[in-house]
């Protein structure tokens, strides 16, 4: 990150870190360890050990991320073969219990796309399935507000008609 922040075209006040799968959990943990370097953290279907693995690795790494001073955004998909929604919600609860703040959103991908692949096919994800109760959502601006909209903008990616030439 030091090399990225040293690049002359990088606005140090607008750096957001994010990752998918293991990159997601590591982004959250990095934010907790180096919160002064990033403005936001986005976790796309993050985890280290899968739903079938009885391990404390995920909650412990996410708890490290709870020290991040801002809000985080967690995006998960239905039918993820590695990190099921129940498993992922437990990780988010552990993160919050350790003092972390953020928003957890679940998406229902279209047929043929599993939930672990939502980051690779953003236009294919039609709508937010459900979020956690209002009390778990972040208040004020912060990462959610950086996009300039309201919480409801989680409608997210809609397919756009394309012309075939």
Secondary structure, DSSP 8 states (H G I E B T S, - for coil): -HHHHHSTT--GGG-EEEEETHHHHHHHHHHHHSGGG-SEEEEES--SS-TTS--SHHHHHHHHHTT-SSEEEEEEETT-SSS-HHHHHHHHHHHHHTT-EEEEEEE---TT--GGGTTT-GGG---EEEE--GGGS--SSSHHHHTTS-GGGGG----------
